[in-house]
Amino acid sequence: MAIDQAIFSATSLLMNVQVAKAVTTAEFGHFSTGTLAFILALGLGRALVGQVVVIKCSGEDRDFIRAAAGGQLPRLSAIALVLVVSVFCVLLAIGGNSIEMSGICALSVAPMLFQDFFRMVALAARAIRCLIGLDAAWLVVQTLLLTLLDVAGWMDSANAWTAIGISVLVSALLGIAMLKPTRTGLRVHRLSGGFGLTLASDFVASSGLSVGLSFLVPVLSGPSALAAVRSAQTAAAPAQVLQMAVESAVLPSAARAARSSHRDAVRVATLGSLLGSLAVVLYFAVCFSVPDRYWVHLLGDSWTVGRELLPAIALRALFAFISIGPVIALRSTGRAGRALRARLVTTPVLLSGAVVGVSLDGAFGFAMGIAGAQLAAALIWWSMLFKMSREGR
């Protein structure tokens, strides 16, 4: 699992680094608007289908999981179609992007949804070699194509998204070949429905809201301001991917523990959150010790406007990590509805922090507002978990 997430982290980091240092700050801002829409689409697809398979199928035999995966492919295809159209419309609506870039980025969403779905299926089946294979294929093809664009002098936002789309398509096709999903009707119809919608609503009210609020930056302050935010977020990307790694690893473990005891599930989720938070602190300690000239070499001109945002981005990442303990505990113990209610409480806080921050001080105000709001959200999540624990006694 650690190797899989290391490859995933390297792929995400290299994507932004290769584009950032090869284009202007404004062009990186345009590329980043596509990244935001991409992240939103991926999160929704994962919540509606991928995470449902992980939670419902972890611990089952591989034939059952393959049947469940095959049964979800029509649903995933329909979701992909809707999200492709949605991404295209969002990118056109916020402005600052060409129709060509918007269309290419939108089309890249579909193979990414399938690639990530097969990662979730492999995770549920504990097929670690498959996980590593999918991520390695994405890493190698994407890095090769982006390098060729850079060397040829063809790097821009539209061509970069073309390369990303091809790389995830190759990885998705590999997922079909390796996992061989089947449709046998083996209770696959029970795996989605209301539970997936609950998880999707949970995502929209949390991570999706945070990503969506980032669109305020280019709309109110221009693409260069978004480039500053994305530059700092790229430096913090390993911490963000570490959060995804902990969620991916701890959620199925907590779900299995919940079958014997809810208290065991809470213990597993809390331990994962604490260890991950410690890792995040250590990572940012290293980040702040790296001289600026190395960051400029990695991220180009965008770092000159992004360096001052890193402390706020680091705090936001830490507070988000602290929150995932109760999130995983509530989900794994079948309290997804309660988790959604907690999200609805934190939504106005996150919204207010972002809007007030970007209105007062552009990109810097946005980063500080999100960090403060995330701290408040972490306190709300833990209070919700403590309340559940008292009720269970």
N, C-alpha and C positions, 0 to 999 in steps of 0.2 A: 504493500500500500504506500509506503514512504517513497519508493522508487517511482511509482505511478504519479504521485503528486509532485515529485521533484521535476519530472518531465513536463507535466502540465504547467507548472510554474514557469519553467524555462521557456516554454512555447509562448505563453502569454506575455512574458517580459520581453522576449526577443522581438515579438511582433511590434510592440510599441517603440522599442529602442531603435529597431531598423528603420521605421518610418520617421520617428522624431528627428534623428540626426541627419536624414537625407532630404528633408523638406523645410520650408520656412515655418515660422511660428504660426502664421495664419493658416497655412495649408494643413499643419498638424491639428489645428483647431477644427477644420472641416472634417478631417479624418476621424477626429474624436467624437463628433456628433454621430457619425455612423457607429462608432464603438458603443456609445450609450444606447442607441436603439437596438443594437445587436445583443447587448447584455440583458435588456428588458425582455426581448423575445426569447432568449435562451432560458431566463429564469422562469417565465411563464410556461414554456414547454416542459421544463424539468418538473415544475410543481404539478402540472396537470397529468403527466404520465410517468415520468422517470422516477420521481420520489415515491409515487404510489406503488410502483413495482418493487422498489427497495424495501419499503415498510411492510408490504403485504407478502412478499415472496422470500425475504431473508430467512434462511434456515430450511427452505424447501429443497427438494432434490432438483437437479439440473434439468431433467425432462419437463418438470412442472414449470420451471422458470422459462425455458425455451418456448413452451406453449403459451405462457402468459405474455411473453414478448411478441410472439407472432400475432396474438389476438389484439394487441395494442397498436399494431402498425397502421391499420385504417384510421384509427382515432388520431394517431400522431400525424398522419398525412393531412387530415382535415385541419388540424391545428396549425401545421406548417403553412398551409395555403393562406389561412386567415392572417397569420403573423407576417408573412411576406408582404401582403397588401398593406397591412397596418404600418410596418416599418417604412415602406415607401411613402405613405401618406404623411407620417410623422416627420420624416426628413425634409419633405417638400414644405410642410407647414411651418417649420421653425426657421426656414430660410438659410441662406449662406451655403447651399449645396447645389451642385448641378444635377439635372435630371439623370445624367449618365451615372454619377457617383451614387445617387439615391437608389437607382434601379439595380446596380451591381451589388451594392451592400444588401439590399432587400433579398435578392436572389441567393446570396450567401447564407441567409438565415436557415433555409430548409435543410441543406446538408449538415449544418452545425447542429440542428435539433436532432437529427438522426444519429450523428456521431455521439452526441452527449447521451442520447437515450441508450445506445448500446454500451456506453460506459456505465450507466446505472444498472443495466441488466447484468453486465459482468461483475459489478460490485455485489449485487444481490446473490449471484451464483458463486461469489468468492473466486472468480476466475482471474487471478492476478496477472497471469501471462497475457491474457487477452487485453486487460486494462493497459498494460505497458505497451503492447503492440499497437493499440489504437492511438495512444498519445505519441509514441515514437514516430508513427507514420505521419501524423499531423506536424510534428516538430520538423522532421527532415524535409518534407515537401514544402512547407511554408517557408522555412529558412532559405532553402535553395532558390525558390521563386523570388522572394523579396531581395535576396542578394543579387540575382541576375538583373532585376529591375534597377537596383542601385548602381550596379556596374555599367549598365547600358544608358544610364541617365534618364530613365523613363519613370522614375518613382513619383507618383502623385497619389491622391486619395483614391481615385477610381481604379487605377492599376493595382494599388495595394490591396483593395478589396477583391479584385479579381483573383489575385494570388491566394488570398485567404480562403475564398470560396472553393477554389480548386483543391487546396490542401485538405479542407474538412470533408470534401466530397470523397477524396481518396480514402480517408480514414473511415468514413461512413460505409463505403463499399467493403472495406476490410472487415468492419464489424459484422456485416451480413455473412461474409464468408466464414468468419471464425465462430460466430455464435449459432448460426443456422437456426433462426427462429422458426417455429412451426405453429400451425393453427389446428389444434385438435379439439377446440371447444372445452378444454379442461378448466372450467370455472373462470375463464378469462373475463367473462362479462361482469364478474363481481369485483374486479380490481379497480375500476374507476368510478365515475359518477360523482356523488356529493363530496366524497373525501378529497378527490383531486381538485374540485372547485374550492373547497375550504383551504387547501394548501396554496392554491393560486391566489386566493384573496389575501391570505397571510403574506405571501410574497409581495403583492402589490402594495400592501399597507406597511411594508418594512423596507427591504432592499430595493424593491421596485420603486417605491416612493423616493428613496434617496437618489437613485439613478435618474428618475424622471425629473426631480428637482434640479439636477445638473443642467438641464436644458435652459433654465433661467439665466445661466451665466452667458451663453452666446447671444441669447435674445436681448438681454439687458445691457451687456457689456462688450459684446463682440467675440469673434472666434479666437482672438489672441488671449482673452481672459480664460476661455475654456481650455486653451492650450496650456496655460499656467496650472490650472487645476489638474489636468490630465498628466502633466509632467510630474507633479508631486505625487499623484496617485500611481504613476508608473514606478517611481522610486519605492513606493509602499506596496507595490503589487505582490511581492513574495509573502507579505503578511496577510494580504487579502486571500491569496490562494491557499495559504496555510489554514485560514478559517474554513475555506471550502473543503480542505483535506480533513480537518477535524470533524466537520459536520458529516462528511461522507463516511468516515471511519467509525465515528461514535454513534451515529443514528442507527445503523443496523445492529450494533452491539447493544445499545440501549433497548431497542425493540425486542431483541432476544431475551434480555434480562427482565423485561417487563412481563414476560410470560410466566415467570415464577414469582416476581415480586416488584411492585411499583417502587418500593424503596431502593431496590437494587438498580433499577433504571435511573432513578434520580442520582444515585451515587456515581454511576458510570458517566452520566452527562456532566455532572459537576466536576469530576476529575478531569475529563477531557477539556472543559472550559478553563480550568485553572492552569493546567499544563500548557495549553495553547497560549494563554495570556502571558505566561512567563516567557515563552518563546518569542512572542511579539515584542516584549520589552527588550530582550537581548538583541533582536534584529535591528530595532531602531537605534539602540545604543551604537551598533556598528555603523548604521547609516550616517549618524551625526558626526562620526569620527572621520568619515571619508572627505578629503579635500574637494572643494568645488570644481577644480579643474578636471577631475575624473568624471564628475557628473555631467559637465559640459561635453566631455568626449562621448559620453553615452547618449545624452539626450539633446545635444545641439543647442540651438538658440532658445528653445522652449524652457530650458533650465534657468536661464537668466530671469525669467518672469515667474518661475515656479518654485524657486528655492525657499522663499519666505513662507510658502504655504505648508511646507513639510511638517513642522511641529504640530499644526492643527490637524493635518491629515493623520499623523501618527496617533494623536489622542483619540481621534474618531475610530481608528482601527482597533485600538486597545479596548475602548468602551464597547464596540460591537462584539469583540471576542468575549468579553465578560458576559454579554447577554446571551450567548449561544447555549450556555448550560441550561438555563430554564426553558429556552426554546425547544431544545432536543428532549428534555425531560417531559414537557407537556405533550409533544407530538408522539413520543414513543409509548406513552402510557394511555394513548387514546383520548387525550384532552385537546384535540386540534381546535375544537370550537372555543375552548377557553383561551387557547393561544391566539385565536383570531380576535377575541374580545380585547386581549392585551394589546394587540396591534392597533386596534381602533382607538385605544386610549393614547398610544404613543404617536399616532399619525398627526394630530394637530400640533404636537410638540415639534416633530421633525419639520413639518411644513412651516411653522412660524420661524424656527431657527434659520432655515434656508432663505425664506423670503425677506425677513428683516435683515439678515446678514448681507445678502447680495445687493439689497437696496441701499444699505448704508455705506458699504465699502467694497463693492464689486467682488472679485474672485477671493480676496483675503477675507472679507466679511462673510462670504458664503462658507468658506472652509471653517472659520471659527464658529459660525452659527450651527453648522452641522455637528461639529464636535460637542458643543454644549448640549444640543438636543439629544445626541446619542448617549451622553452621560445620564440625562434624565430618563431616557428609555431603558437603560440598563437597570436603574433603580426600580422602575415599574415592573420589569420582568422578574426580578428577584423577589419583589414583594408578592407577585402573583404566585410564584413557586412556593414561597413560605405559607401562603394562604392555603394552597392545595395540600401541602404536607400536614398542616394542622387539621384540615378536614378529614384526612386519611387516618388519623389516629383514633 
